[in-house]
Structure formats: structure tokens, C-alpha cells
Amino acid sequence: MRDDGFTDFVVEVEGPLLRTAYLLTGDHGHAEDLVQTTLVKAHRHWARVQRADSPLAYVRRILVTSHVSWRRRMSTSEQVIETVPDRAGDDLQDRLATTDLVRAALRELSPKVRAVVVLRWFEDLTEAETARVLGCSTSTVSTHAARGLATLRRHLDATAAADPDTSIYVRRPS
């Protein structure tokens, strides 16, 4: 079966897509499902994806759009638990604790704002690239980014106030 480079493309981008999906969903299983759904959609329209200026950006947009629509559907049918009841104590390594704090803070954001924050700061896209992926204006990206960072700072400041040994800084984009 001829795939016109789709298999090579998947091998190249699966890791970055899975990372982005995990940051968006906060769950490995959901992230894998999201990447799988994204790749099925991309394969279905592979000729169009190949013609895009940036096939990765095109597929990343499919991923983000799929995530936002999943979140919309889930919000009416499932209840997401913010914290696991049997959470480990103070013996976690600092890095894992920081990662958990950032994930919890990301869960405070709406899906679109979270998508902007993930694409801007974790995927290191510019405002213009993020706007292109999300199909919105750069001013919308800027607004969502400002709101997202403000929410993250409030959440992380509250965490730091509760535990003075915690110090987390959200870096500003270059």
C-alpha cells in the first residue's frame, strides 16, 4: 500500500504531537487517543496536508481543534477530577512536584486559553504561528495568553503562599 510519505511523517512528528497532546489533556491515555484521532484525520486528508506550507502546523491545528471539541463534549457528559484522592506526600522529587503544580495550574484554564499557553510557551511558537494553528487573530492569541498567564500566576502564587518552599516562575516568551 502506497502512503505518499505519511508513515515517515508520523515517525517524525508523533513525539512532538504526543507531548503537545499530553500538555493539553494532562493524561497519557487521553493524549495517545487524541494523537491517534488527529493522525486518522490527517491521513484521511493527506493530500491536503502535504500541500500545506507546514504540514506539522496543519496537523497541530487538527490536534488542538480535536482537543477543544472533545473538551466541549466531555463537559456535558463527564466530570473531571482535579486531584487524585491518594496523592503522594512530601517525598516526591522537586521536579515531579513542579510538574504536577504546572499541570494543575494548566487545568484551571479553559481549553482555548490552555491551547494558547501550551503552543506559545511549551511548543515555543510565535503569536503569529499560534494564531495560524488556532485559526484566530494575533490579538486573540495575545488576549488569551495574558489571561492564561494571569490565571497561572494566581494559581501558582496561591500554591507558593500555601507552601513557601515552592518556587515556580512562568517564563515570558522571547
KOLKOL-316691 format. One record per residue: x, y, z of N, C-alpha, C in turn; residue in three letters. Coordinates in pm, whole numbers, plus 32768, in hexadecimal, padded with zeros to 4 digits. Example, Ala and Ser with C-alpha at 12.3 -4.5 7.8 and 13.67 -1.06 7.14 Angstrom:
BEGIN
+------+------+------+-------+-------+-------+------+------+------+-----+
! n.c1 ! n.c2 ! n.c3 ! ca.c1 ! ca.c2 ! ca.c3 ! c.c1 ! c.c2 ! c.c3 ! res !
+------+------+------+-------+-------+-------+------+------+------+-----+
! 8527 ! 7DC7 ! 830C !  84CE !  7E3E !  830C ! 8528 ! 7EB6 ! 830C ! ALA !
! 8505 ! 7F1F ! 82C4 !  8557 !  7F96 !  82CA ! 850A ! 8003 ! 8313 ! SER !
+------+------+------+-------+-------+-------+------+------+------+-----+
END
This chain:
BEGIN
+------+------+------+-------+-------+-------+------+------+------+-----+
! n.c1 ! n.c2 ! n.c3 ! ca.c1 ! ca.c2 ! ca.c3 ! c.c1 ! c.c2 ! c.c3 ! res !
+------+------+------+-------+-------+-------+------+------+------+-----+
! 8054 ! 7F89 ! 8000 !  8000 !  8000 !  8000 ! 8058 ! 807C ! 8000 ! MET !
! 803D ! 80D9 ! 7FA7 !  808B !  8154 !  7F9B ! 8052 ! 81BD ! 7FFA ! ARG !
! 80A8 ! 81FF ! 8045 !  8076 !  8263 !  80A5 ! 80AC ! 82EF ! 808A ! ASP !
! 80F7 ! 8302 ! 801F !  8129 !  8387 !  7FF7 ! 816F ! 83D1 ! 8067 ! ASP !
! 81BC ! 838B ! 80B6 !  820B !  83CB !  811F ! 81C5 ! 83DB ! 81A5 ! GLY !
! 8148 ! 83AC ! 81AF !  80FF !  83BD !  822D ! 8146 ! 8375 ! 82A1 ! PHE !
! 8176 ! 82FC ! 828A !  81B9 !  82B0 !  82F4 ! 8235 ! 82F9 ! 8324 ! THR !
! 8285 ! 832D ! 82C8 !  82FC !  8379 !  82EF ! 82D6 ! 83F6 ! 833E ! ASP !
! 826B ! 8439 ! 8313 !  823B !  84AF !  835A ! 8213 ! 848B ! 83E9 ! PHE !
! 81CA ! 841E ! 83FA !  819D !  83F3 !  847F ! 8216 ! 83D5 ! 84D8 ! VAL !
! 8278 ! 838E ! 84A2 !  82F0 !  836E !  84F1 ! 8334 ! 83EF ! 851F ! VAL !
! 8337 ! 8453 ! 84C8 !  837A !  84D1 !  84E7 ! 832F ! 8526 ! 854E ! GLU !
! 82AA ! 8528 ! 8548 !  825F !  8588 !  859A ! 8212 ! 8549 ! 860E ! VAL !
! 8211 ! 84C6 ! 8619 !  81C1 !  8486 !  8682 ! 81EB ! 84B3 ! 870E ! GLU !
! 826D ! 84B9 ! 8727 !  829E !  84E3 !  87AA ! 8273 ! 8570 ! 87CE ! GLY !
! 828F ! 85D3 ! 8778 !  8262 !  865B !  8796 ! 81C9 ! 8667 ! 87A5 ! PRO !
! 817E ! 861F ! 8751 !  80EC !  8623 !  875D ! 80BE ! 85E7 ! 87E0 ! LEU !
! 80FC ! 8579 ! 8809 !  80D7 !  853A !  8888 ! 80F6 ! 8596 ! 88FD ! LEU !
! 8166 ! 85DB ! 88F7 !  818A !  863B !  8961 ! 8123 ! 86AA ! 896B ! ARG !
! 80FE ! 86E3 ! 88F9 !  809A !  874D !  88F7 ! 8014 ! 8719 ! 8929 ! THR !
! 7FED ! 86A2 ! 88FB !  7F6E !  8668 !  8926 ! 7F6D ! 864F ! 89BC ! ALA !
! 7FDD ! 8622 ! 89F2 !  7FE5 !  8608 !  8A81 ! 7FD7 ! 868B ! 8AD0 ! TYR !
! 8018 ! 86F4 ! 8AA1 !  800E !  8775 !  8AE4 ! 7F7F ! 87AA ! 8ADD ! LEU !
! 7F3A ! 8790 ! 8A6F !  7EB0 !  87BE !  8A62 ! 7E50 ! 876C ! 8AB8 ! LEU !
! 7E64 ! 86E9 ! 8ABD !  7E04 !  8692 !  8B02 ! 7E2A ! 8676 ! 8B93 ! THR !
! 7EAC ! 8673 ! 8BB0 !  7ED9 !  8653 !  8C37 ! 7ED2 ! 85BE ! 8C57 ! GLY !
! 7EBE ! 856A ! 8BF2 !  7EAE !  84DB !  8C09 ! 7EEC ! 8490 ! 8B93 ! ASP !
! 7F42 ! 842D ! 8BB1 !  7F87 !  83E3 !  8B46 ! 7F24 ! 839A ! 8AEC ! HIS !
! 7EC2 ! 8358 ! 8B25 !  7E61 !  830D !  8AD6 ! 7E11 ! 8368 ! 8A79 ! GLY !
! 7DE0 ! 83D7 ! 8AB1 !  7D94 !  8436 !  8A5E ! 7DEE ! 8473 ! 89F3 ! HIS !
! 7E6C ! 848D ! 8A17 !  7ECA !  84C6 !  89B6 ! 7EE0 ! 8465 ! 8942 ! ALA !
! 7EF4 ! 83E6 ! 8960 !  7F07 !  8382 !  88F7 ! 7E8B ! 8379 ! 889E ! GLU !
! 7E13 ! 837A ! 88DD !  7D98 !  8377 !  888F ! 7D8B ! 83F2 ! 8836 ! ASP !
! 7DAF ! 8465 ! 886C !  7DA7 !  84E1 !  881F ! 7E07 ! 84DE ! 87A7 ! LEU !
! 7E81 ! 84AE ! 87BD !  7EE2 !  84A4 !  874E ! 7EAF ! 8441 ! 86E6 ! VAL !
! 7E79 ! 83D1 ! 8713 !  7E45 !  836D !  86B6 ! 7DD4 ! 83A8 ! 8661 ! GLN !
! 7D77 ! 83ED ! 86A2 !  7D08 !  842C !  865B ! 7D3D ! 8493 ! 85F7 ! THR !
! 7D9E ! 84E1 ! 8623 !  7DDA !  8547 !  85CD ! 7E1A ! 8508 ! 8552 ! THR !
! 7E66 ! 849D ! 8567 !  7EAA !  845E !  84F6 ! 7E47 ! 841A ! 8496 ! LEU !
! 7DDA ! 83E5 ! 84CA !  7D73 !  83AC !  8473 ! 7D38 ! 841B ! 841B ! VAL !
! 7D1A ! 848E ! 8459 !  7CE4 !  84FF !  840B ! 7D4A ! 8530 ! 83A5 ! LYS !
! 7DC8 ! 8536 ! 83CE !  7E31 !  8564 !  8372 ! 7E41 ! 8503 ! 82FD ! ALA !
! 7E3A ! 8482 ! 8319 !  7E48 !  841E !  82AF ! 7DD4 ! 8428 ! 824D ! HIS !
! 7D5E ! 8440 ! 8281 !  7CE7 !  844B !  822D ! 7CF6 ! 84BD ! 81C8 ! ARG !
! 7D3C ! 8527 ! 81F0 !  7D4F !  859D !  8199 ! 7DE4 ! 85B3 ! 817B ! HIS !
! 7E2E ! 8546 ! 816B !  7EBF !  854D !  815D ! 7EEC ! 85A4 ! 80E8 ! TRP !
! 7EA6 ! 859D ! 8079 !  7ECE !  85EE !  8004 ! 7EC8 ! 8683 ! 8028 ! ALA !
! 7E61 ! 86AC ! 8070 !  7E53 !  8738 !  8099 ! 7EBE ! 875C ! 80FF ! ARG !
! 7EDA ! 8701 ! 815C !  7F42 !  871A !  81C1 ! 7FC9 ! 872E ! 817E ! VAL !
! 7FE9 ! 86D9 ! 811E !  8069 !  86E4 !  80D7 ! 8078 ! 8768 ! 808D ! GLN !
! 800A ! 879D ! 8059 !  8010 !  881B !  800E ! 801D ! 8895 ! 806A ! ARG !
! 8006 ! 8885 ! 80EA !  800D !  88F6 !  8148 ! 809C ! 892A ! 8150 ! ALA !
! 80AA ! 89AB ! 8170 !  812E !  89E7 !  8181 ! 817E ! 899C ! 81EB ! ASP !
! 813A ! 8978 ! 8257 !  8179 !  892D !  82C2 ! 811D ! 88BB ! 82EC ! SER !
! 8138 ! 8841 ! 82BC !  80E2 !  87D1 !  82E1 ! 80D8 ! 87BD ! 8379 ! PRO !
! 8146 ! 87D4 ! 83C2 !  8140 !  87C5 !  8454 ! 80DF ! 882B ! 8491 ! LEU !
! 80E3 ! 88A6 ! 8463 !  8086 !  890C !  8496 ! 7FF6 ! 88E5 ! 8476 ! ALA !
! 7FE0 ! 88B1 ! 83FE !  7F5A !  8886 !  83D5 ! 7F28 ! 8818 ! 8433 ! TYR !
! 7F7C ! 87B5 ! 844B !  7F56 !  8745 !  84A1 ! 7F48 ! 8773 ! 8532 ! VAL !
! 7F9F ! 87CF ! 855D !  7F93 !  8804 !  85E5 ! 7F0D ! 884B ! 85F7 ! ARG !
! 7EE0 ! 888E ! 8590 !  7E5D !  88D1 !  8597 ! 7DEE ! 8869 ! 85A4 ! ARG !
! 7DF8 ! 87FC ! 855A !  7D96 !  878F !  8567 ! 7D95 ! 875E ! 85F7 ! ILE !
! 7E0B ! 874D ! 8632 !  7E18 !  871C !  86BC ! 7DD2 ! 877B ! 871D ! LEU !
! 7DF0 ! 87FC ! 8714 !  7DB7 !  885E !  8771 ! 7D20 ! 8867 ! 875E ! VAL !
! 7CF3 ! 886B ! 86E1 !  7C63 !  8873 !  86C6 ! 7C1B ! 87F7 ! 86FB ! THR !
! 7C57 ! 8783 ! 86E6 !  7C1B !  8707 !  871A ! 7C14 ! 870B ! 87B3 ! SER !
! 7C7D ! 873B ! 87F1 !  7C7F !  8744 !  8884 ! 7C10 ! 87A0 ! 88B6 ! HIS !
! 7C04 ! 8815 ! 887A !  7B9E !  8875 !  88A6 ! 7B12 ! 8839 ! 8895 ! VAL !
! 7AFA ! 87F4 ! 8825 !  7A75 !  87BA !  8811 ! 7A5D ! 8746 ! 8871 ! SER !
! 7AC4 ! 86F7 ! 8891 !  7AB6 !  868D !  88F5 ! 7A91 ! 86C8 ! 897C ! TRP !
! 7AD7 ! 8734 ! 89A2 !  7ABC !  8774 !  8A23 ! 7A2C ! 87A5 ! 8A29 ! ARG !
! 79FB ! 87DE ! 89BB !  7971 !  880D !  89B6 ! 7912 ! 8799 ! 89CD ! ARG !
! 7929 ! 8729 ! 8987 !  78D2 !  86B4 !  8998 ! 78DD ! 867B ! 8A24 ! ARG !
! 7958 ! 8673 ! 8A59 !  796B !  863A !  8ADF ! 792A ! 868F ! 8B4B ! MET !
! 7927 ! 8712 ! 8B38 !  78F3 !  8769 !  8BA1 ! 7860 ! 874F ! 8BBA ! SER !
! 781B ! 8712 ! 8B5A !  778E !  86F5 !  8B6F ! 7777 ! 8665 ! 8B9B ! THR !
! 77DD ! 860F ! 8B92 !  77C6 !  8583 !  8BB2 ! 781F ! 854C ! 8C21 ! SER !
! 7892 ! 8585 ! 8C37 !  78ED !  854F !  8C9C ! 7917 ! 85BC ! 8CFD ! GLU !
! 793A ! 8592 ! 8D74 !  796F !  85ED !  8DD8 ! 7A02 ! 85CD ! 8DEB ! GLN !
! 7A58 ! 862F ! 8DD7 !  7AE7 !  861C !  8DE5 ! 7B0D ! 8635 ! 8E77 ! VAL !
! 7B57 ! 85D9 ! 8EB1 !  7B86 !  85E9 !  8F3A ! 7C0B ! 8634 ! 8F35 ! ILE !
! 7C14 ! 86A2 ! 8F7D !  7C8A !  86F7 !  8F78 ! 7D03 ! 86B9 ! 8FBD ! GLU !
! 7CEE ! 8671 ! 902B !  7D5F !  8634 !  9072 ! 7D3E ! 85A2 ! 908E ! THR !
! 7DA4 ! 8552 ! 9091 !  7D95 !  84C5 !  90AF ! 7D86 ! 84B7 ! 9147 ! VAL !
! 7D25 ! 846A ! 9177 !  7D0E !  8461 !  9207 ! 7D88 ! 8432 ! 9258 ! PRO !
! 7DD0 ! 83CE ! 9228 !  7E43 !  8399 !  9271 ! 7EC4 ! 83D6 ! 923B ! ASP !
! 7ED6 ! 8455 ! 9250 !  7F4B !  849B !  921D ! 7FC3 ! 8483 ! 9278 ! ARG !
! 8037 ! 8471 ! 923A !  80B1 !  845A !  9286 ! 80D5 ! 84D3 ! 92DB ! ALA !
! 811F ! 84BC ! 9343 !  8144 !  8527 !  93A0 ! 81BF ! 8573 ! 9376 ! GLY !
! 8206 ! 85A7 ! 93D9 !  8279 !  85FE !  93C2 ! 82F3 ! 85B7 ! 9389 ! ASP !
! 82EE ! 8533 ! 937A !  8365 !  84EC !  934D ! 8377 ! 84F0 ! 92B5 ! ASP !
! 8321 ! 8536 ! 926C !  8334 !  8544 !  91DB ! 83AE ! 8599 ! 91BE ! LEU !
! 83EE ! 857A ! 9151 !  8460 !  85CD !  9128 ! 842D ! 8655 ! 90FD ! GLN !
! 8480 ! 86BA ! 910F !  8458 !  8744 !  90EE ! 8429 ! 8752 ! 905E ! ASP !
! 846C ! 8712 ! 9004 !  8447 !  871F !  8F77 ! 83BB ! 86E9 ! 8F5D ! ARG !
! 839D ! 8676 ! 8F96 !  8319 !  863C !  8F83 ! 82AE ! 8692 ! 8FC6 ! LEU !
! 82CF ! 86C9 ! 903A !  8270 !  871F !  907F ! 8255 ! 879C ! 902C ! ALA !
! 82BC ! 87D5 ! 8FF3 !  82AB !  884C !  8F9F ! 8256 ! 882A ! 8F26 ! THR !
! 8271 ! 87BA ! 8EE8 !  8223 !  878F !  8E75 ! 8190 ! 877F ! 8E9A ! THR !
! 8173 ! 8743 ! 8F0C !  80EA !  8732 !  8F3A ! 80A7 ! 87B9 ! 8F51 ! ASP !
! 80F2 ! 8817 ! 8F8B !  80BA !  889C !  8FA4 ! 8098 ! 88E3 ! 8F22 ! LEU !
! 80EF ! 88D9 ! 8EC1 !  80D6 !  891A !  8E40 ! 805F ! 88D8 ! 8DFB ! VAL !
! 8057 ! 8854 ! 8DFF !  7FE5 !  880E !  8DC2 ! 7F62 ! 8837 ! 8E05 ! ARG !
! 7F64 ! 883E ! 8E89 !  7EEB !  8869 !  8ED2 ! 7EC5 ! 88F7 ! 8EAB ! ALA !
! 7F28 ! 894C ! 8E9E !  7F0C !  89D7 !  8E76 ! 7ED6 ! 89DB ! 8DE8 ! ALA !
! 7F0A ! 8989 ! 8D8E !  7ED8 !  8984 !  8D05 ! 7E46 ! 8957 ! 8D00 ! LEU !
! 7E21 ! 88FB ! 8D5B !  7D96 !  88CB !  8D5E ! 7D35 ! 8939 ! 8D87 ! ARG !
! 7D67 ! 89A4 ! 8DC3 !  7D11 !  8A15 !  8DE9 ! 7CE8 ! 8A68 ! 8D70 ! GLU !
! 7D2B ! 8A56 ! 8D01 !  7D12 !  8AA7 !  8C8A ! 7CA7 ! 8A67 ! 8C32 ! LEU !
! 7C5E ! 8ABC ! 8BEA !  7BFE !  8A88 !  8B88 ! 7C4D ! 8A45 ! 8B17 ! SER !
! 7C0C ! 89EE ! 8ACA !  7C55 !  89A8 !  8A60 ! 7C9B ! 8A04 ! 89FB ! PRO !
! 7C5B ! 8A70 ! 89D1 !  7C9A !  8AC9 !  896F ! 7D0E ! 8B15 ! 89AC ! LYS !
! 7CFD ! 8B45 ! 8A27 !  7D6A !  8B8D !  8A69 ! 7DDD ! 8B2C ! 8A84 ! VAL !
! 7DBE ! 8AB2 ! 8AAE !  7E26 !  8A4D !  8AC5 ! 7E70 ! 8A30 ! 8A43 ! ARG !
! 7E26 ! 8A27 ! 89D4 !  7E66 !  8A0E !  8953 ! 7EC9 ! 8A7E ! 8931 ! ALA !
! 7EA2 ! 8AFA ! 8949 !  7EFD !  8B6B !  892E ! 7F79 ! 8B60 ! 8985 ! VAL !
! 7F67 ! 8B47 ! 8A06 !  7FDA !  8B3E !  8A63 ! 8036 ! 8ACB ! 8A3B ! VAL !
! 7FFD ! 8A58 ! 8A1C !  804E !  89E4 !  89F6 ! 809B ! 8A01 ! 8975 ! VAL !
! 8057 ! 8A38 ! 8912 !  809A !  8A52 !  8893 ! 8104 ! 8AC0 ! 889F ! LEU !
! 80E7 ! 8B28 ! 88ED !  8146 !  8B98 !  88FB ! 81BE ! 8B72 ! 8951 ! ARG !
! 81A7 ! 8B35 ! 89C5 !  8215 !  8B24 !  8A24 ! 824E ! 8A97 ! 8A27 ! TRP !
! 8201 ! 8A32 ! 8A06 !  8238 !  89AB !  8A08 ! 8266 ! 8981 ! 897D ! PHE !
! 8220 ! 89AE ! 8916 !  8249 !  898F !  888D ! 829D ! 8A00 ! 8852 ! GLU !
! 82A7 ! 8A70 ! 8898 !  82FB !  8AE2 !  8872 ! 82D7 ! 8B1C ! 87EA ! ASP !
! 8254 ! 8B23 ! 87CD !  8227 !  8B62 !  8752 ! 8218 ! 8BF8 ! 8767 ! LEU !
! 8225 ! 8C44 ! 86FD !  820F !  8CD4 !  8705 ! 8178 ! 8CEF ! 870D ! THR !
! 8154 ! 8D6D ! 8727 !  80C5 !  8D8F !  8727 ! 8087 ! 8D73 ! 869F ! GLU !
! 80CE ! 8D98 ! 8635 !  809A !  8D83 !  85AE ! 8088 ! 8CEE ! 8590 ! ALA !
! 80EA ! 8C9D ! 85B5 !  80DF !  8C0C !  859F ! 806C ! 8BD1 ! 85F0 ! GLU !
! 805F ! 8BFD ! 866C !  7FF3 !  8BCD !  86C1 ! 7F6C ! 8BF5 ! 8686 ! THR !
! 7F61 ! 8C70 ! 8657 !  7EE5 !  8C9F !  8619 ! 7EC2 ! 8C4A ! 859E ! ALA !
! 7F29 ! 8C2A ! 854F !  7F14 !  8BD9 !  84D8 ! 7EE2 ! 8B4E ! 84FE ! ARG !
! 7F1E ! 8B11 ! 8565 !  7EF6 !  8A8B !  8590 ! 7E67 ! 8A8C ! 85C3 ! VAL !
! 7E42 ! 8AF3 ! 8610 !  7DBE !  8AFA !  864C ! 7D54 ! 8B37 ! 85F2 ! LEU !
! 7D80 ! 8B74 ! 8583 !  7D21 !  8BB2 !  8528 ! 7CE0 ! 8C2E ! 8561 ! GLY !
! 7D30 ! 8C80 ! 85A5 !  7CFD !  8CFB !  85E1 ! 7D62 ! 8D6A ! 85C9 ! CYS !
! 7D42 ! 8DE1 ! 85FA !  7D9C !  8E53 !  85E6 ! 7E0B ! 8E53 ! 8650 ! SER !
! 7E75 ! 8E9C ! 8633 !  7EE2 !  8EA6 !  8695 ! 7EB4 ! 8EF1 ! 8711 ! THR !
! 7E56 ! 8F4E ! 8702 !  7E23 !  8F94 !  8779 ! 7DD6 ! 8F35 ! 87D4 ! SER !
! 7D90 ! 8ED3 ! 8799 !  7D4B !  8E6D !  87E9 ! 7DB2 ! 8E19 ! 8834 ! THR !
! 7E1D ! 8DF3 ! 87EE !  7E88 !  8DA6 !  882F ! 7EC2 ! 8DF8 ! 88A2 ! VAL !
! 7EDC ! 8E77 ! 888A !  7F15 !  8ECE !  88F1 ! 7EB9 ! 8ED8 ! 896A ! SER !
! 7E38 ! 8EE8 ! 8951 !  7DD6 !  8EF2 !  89BE ! 7DCF ! 8E6F ! 8A0D ! THR !
! 7DC5 ! 8DFF ! 89C4 !  7DC0 !  8D7C !  8A08 ! 7E41 ! 8D62 ! 8A57 ! HIS !
! 7EB2 ! 8D89 ! 8A1E !  7F32 !  8D75 !  8A62 ! 7F37 ! 8DC7 ! 8AE3 ! ALA !
! 7F0C ! 8E42 ! 8ADD !  7F0D !  8E98 !  8B55 ! 7EB1 ! 8E5F ! 8BC0 ! ALA !
! 7E3B ! 8E35 ! 8B98 !  7DDC !  8DFA !  8BF9 ! 7E14 ! 8D77 ! 8C32 ! ARG !
! 7E4C ! 8D26 ! 8BDA !  7E84 !  8CA7 !  8C08 ! 7EF5 ! 8CBA ! 8C6A ! GLY !
! 7F52 ! 8D14 ! 8C4A !  7FC2 !  8D2C !  8CA4 ! 7F93 ! 8D66 ! 8D2A ! LEU !
! 7F30 ! 8DBF ! 8D25 !  7EFC !  8DF8 !  8DA1 ! 7EBF ! 8D8A ! 8DF8 ! ALA !
! 7E73 ! 8D30 ! 8DBC !  7E37 !  8CC1 !  8E07 ! 7EA4 ! 8C64 ! 8E3D ! THR !
! 7F08 ! 8C44 ! 8DEA !  7F76 !  8BEF !  8E17 ! 7FC0 ! 8C2F ! 8E8C ! LEU !
! 7FDD ! 8CAF ! 8E81 !  8024 !  8CF4 !  8EED ! 7FD3 ! 8CF3 ! 8F6E ! ARG !
! 7F50 ! 8D0F ! 8F63 !  7EFA !  8D0C !  8FDB ! 7EFD ! 8C83 ! 901B ! ARG !
! 7EEE ! 8C1C ! 8FC8 !  7EEC !  8B93 !  8FFC ! 7F72 ! 8B6F ! 903B ! HIS !
! 7FDF ! 8B8F ! 8FF6 !  8063 !  8B6C !  9028 ! 808A ! 8BC2 ! 90A1 ! LEU !
! 805F ! 8C41 ! 90A3 !  8078 !  8C96 !  9118 ! 802D ! 8C60 ! 9191 ! ASP !
! 7FB1 ! 8C32 ! 917C !  7F64 !  8BF9 !  91EB ! 7FA7 ! 8B7A ! 921E ! ALA !
! 7FDD ! 8B2C ! 91C4 !  8025 !  8AB2 !  91EB ! 80A3 ! 8AD6 ! 9239 ! THR !
! 80EC ! 8B3B ! 9209 !  8167 !  8B65 !  924C ! 8148 ! 8B9F ! 92D6 ! ALA !
! 80D7 ! 8BE6 ! 92E3 !  80B0 !  8C1D !  9365 ! 8090 ! 8BAD ! 93C7 ! ALA !
! 8052 ! 8B43 ! 9394 !  8030 !  8AD1 !  93EA ! 80AC ! 8A80 ! 940F ! ALA !
! 810E ! 8A7C ! 93B5 !  818A !  8A31 !  93CC ! 8200 ! 8A89 ! 93A5 ! ASP !
! 823B ! 8AD3 ! 9404 !  82A6 !  8B31 !  93E5 ! 8322 ! 8AF1 ! 93A5 ! PRO !
! 8333 ! 8A6E ! 93B0 !  83A6 !  8A2C !  9373 ! 8396 ! 8A1D ! 92DC ! ASP !
! 831F ! 8A3A ! 92A9 !  8303 !  8A2C !  921B ! 8323 ! 8AAF ! 91D4 ! THR !
! 8370 ! 8AA7 ! 916A !  8388 !  8B1E !  9119 ! 8380 ! 8AF8 ! 9087 ! SER !
! 831E ! 8B33 ! 9043 !  8308 !  8B17 !  8FB7 ! 82FF ! 8B9C ! 8F6F ! ILE !
! 8341 ! 8BA4 ! 8EFF !  833C !  8C1D !  8EB0 ! 830E ! 8BF8 ! 8E23 ! TYR !
! 82B1 ! 8C42 ! 8DED !  8284 !  8C2F !  8D63 ! 82D6 ! 8C90 ! 8D0F ! VAL !
! 8328 ! 8C59 ! 8CB3 !  8380 !  8CAF !  8C65 ! 832E ! 8CFB ! 8BFC ! ARG !
! 835D ! 8D70 ! 8BDE !  831D !  8DC1 !  8B76 ! 8358 ! 8D98 ! 8AEF ! ARG !
! 8305 ! 8D99 ! 8A86 !  833B !  8D71 !  8A03 ! 83A0 ! 8DD7 ! 89D0 ! PRO !
! 83FA ! 8DA7 ! 897C !  8460 !  8E00 !  8945 ! 842D ! 8E48 ! 88CB ! SER !
+------+------+------+-------+-------+-------+------+------+------+-----+
END
